[in-house]
Each structure stands twice: as C-alpha cells, then as structure tokens.
Amino acid sequence: MFYCYGILRSLQDSPYTLTIQPRLAEEDLLKPIMRIVDGQLADGIIIGQTRNDDSRVRYLQQHQFPFVTFGRT
C-alpha cells in the first residue's frame, strides 16, 4: 500500500481524490471496471496485477477511458 501513499501525496494539491474499488476474489476482473466507466464514477483508473492480454485494458482502450497500470499486458 506504499504506492497509495505516494499517489495520495501527489494528489494533495489537486482537485482529485483517490478511491479504491475492491473486488471479491471470485468476481470477474472486468465487472468493477465496467461499473466505474459506465457509471462515470471516476476520471481515470489505476489497474494493478495486470495479465497478458488483460480484458480490463482492452475495455478501457475501447472506451477511451484514461488509465495506468502496475505491470505489463
């Protein structure tokens, strides 16, 4: 969670807030992403634990939604 602290520090003087969207282990990886994008709940997303050919990255690219990843896909 040290990276969260760094993100919070960098957002300190900005109009942005860090919100963490957890998911259940058995929940589809894409579901929380779709909920955020479809509901317009965020200005961007940070994705951790990326996978090869990650469906979350593909979805965000298709919807032209801003994101960064921890890891490669």
Order of alpha helices (4+ residues) and beta strands (2+ residues): alpha-alpha-beta-alpha-beta
